[in-house]
């Protein structure tokens, strides 16, 4: 008998010896037949992670969380329609993947935004409520991040720049100086002020009612030192607001003159 050097030949099987069939790993076997979506689940998680990591220059502002939810819903419909001997296993695998994805979203929000959902940790919240909270936080803090930071920083600068409104050159110089305070994290305001500037009462109510917790400004940052183009965009917005404000002042002043002139004419005695 020829054998490979260094390896012992396997002992022969007895005629009546039975070979036990290996246990099938259904999750491994069926993982590609339970989630039907344009994106694999791992790809969706990777894309969401990239969005959280680059809030200002999102290469893709697709709502990948909603894409995933639609994928789970559609997948369940497919599995229930194509009923076969593995349907129960496929349902269970899909269910496990859903909760793994939800855990991923909750953990990512807490890690990147320092926002927790206390009732999720204790199991006192429904699946629908959890999806709603994740969607609300993800859309507001991630997909709208650039818009949020632009408005908040511009409004904060404008409040500090009021003494310089009569001199546009000095106004811009001071704005360029003050904006450096926002290059890293925002330390000049608190969470409530941030949300009120954006008229985001709903998220503040979630804080007030204890539905969510955590100071998101500890990590939620525009990182302006990485985005000089965004700094220019904010400064441009500040100057546009100044010009609009001055034009409005001039317009109102002119209107007042016209109204005053009309009033005087009406009050002149008639002969």
C-alpha positions, 0 to 999 in steps of 0.5 A, spaced: 500 500 500 502 506 498 502 511 503 504 519 504 511 519 507 509 521 515 502 520 515 499 513 517 494 510 513 487 510 516 484 504 519 479 500 515 472 500 517 468 494 520 463 492 515 457 493 520 460 500 522 456 505 522 458 512 520 454 518 523 452 524 519 455 530 521 451 535 524 449 541 519 450 548 521 444 551 518 446 558 519 452 557 515 448 553 510 442 558 509 445 565 511 445 567 503 438 565 503 435 569 508 436 576 507 434 579 500 437 586 499 441 590 494 446 590 499 449 584 503 448 585 511 455 586 512 456 591 507 450 595 510 453 595 517 460 598 513 457 603 510 453 606 516 460 605 520 463 610 514 457 615 515 458 615 522 466 616 521 465 622 516 459 626 518 461 632 514 463 629 507 458 624 506 460 620 500 453 617 500 447 620 504 443 614 503 438 612 509 442 605 509 438 603 516 431 604 512 434 600 506 436 594 512 429 594 515 426 594 508 430 588 506 428 584 513 421 585 511 422 583 504 426 577 506 420 575 511 415 575 506 420 571 501 421 566 506 414 565 508 412 564 501 417 559 499 415 554 504 419 548 504 423 544 509 428 549 512 423 555 512 423 555 520 430 555 520 431 560 515 426 564 519 430 563 526 436 565 522 433 572 519 430 573 526 437 573 529 440 577 524 435 582 525 437 583 532 444 583 531 443 588 526 439 592 531 444 591 537 449 594 532 445 600 531 444 601 538 452 600 540 454 604 534 450 610 536 452 610 543 459 609 541 459 615 536 454 619 539 454 618 547 447 617 546 444 611 550 437 608 550 436 606 557 429 601 556 433 598 550 438 595 555 433 593 560 428 590 555 423 594 556 422 597 549 418 594 543 421 593 537 417 598 533 419 603 538 427 601 538 426 602 530 423 609 531 428 611 536 434 609 531 431 612 525 430 618 528 437 619 531 441 616 525 437 621 520 438 627 525 445 626 527 448 623 521 444 624 515 443 631 517 450 633 520 453 638 515 446 642 515 446 641 523 453 644 524 453 649 519 446 652 522 449 652 529 456 654 528 453 660 524 448 662 529 453 662 535 458 666 531 453 671 529 451 672 536 458 674 538 459 678 532 453 683 533 458 689 536 462 688 529 456 689 524 457 696 522 464 694 519 464 688 514 471 687 514 472 687 521 466 682 522 469 677 517 476 678 521 473 676 528 468 671 525 475 667 522 478 668 529 472 666 533 470 660 529 477 656 531 473 655 538 469 650 534 475 646 530 474 640 535 468 639 539 463 644 541 464 647 548 461 653 548 453 651 548 450 645 551 445 639 548 439 643 549 441 650 546 444 646 540 437 642 539 433 649 540 437 652 535 435 647 530 428 647 532 429 640 534 424 639 540 422 632 539 429 629 540 429 634 546 423 631 549 426 624 548 431 627 553 426 630 558 422 624 558 428 619 559 427 615 553 435 617 551 440 619 555 448 622 554 451 628 552 452 627 544 456 634 544 462 630 547 463 626 541 459 629 536 463 634 532 464 637 525 472 636 526 473 643 522 480 642 522 479 636 517 474 640 513 477 647 511 472 647 505 466 647 510 469 652 514 469 657 508 462 655 507 460 657 514 463 663 514 460 665 507 453 663 511 455 668 516 457 674 511 450 672 507 446 673 513 450 679 515 448 682 508 441 680 508 440 683 515 443 690 513 439 690 507 433 688 511 435 694 516 435 699 510 429 696 507 425 697 514 428 704 515 426 706 508 419 704 509 419 707 516 421 714 512 415 713 507 410 711 512 412 717 516 412 722 510 405 719 509 403 721 516 405 728 516 401 729 509 395 726 512 396 731 518 397 737 514 391 742 515 386 743 510 385 750 507 
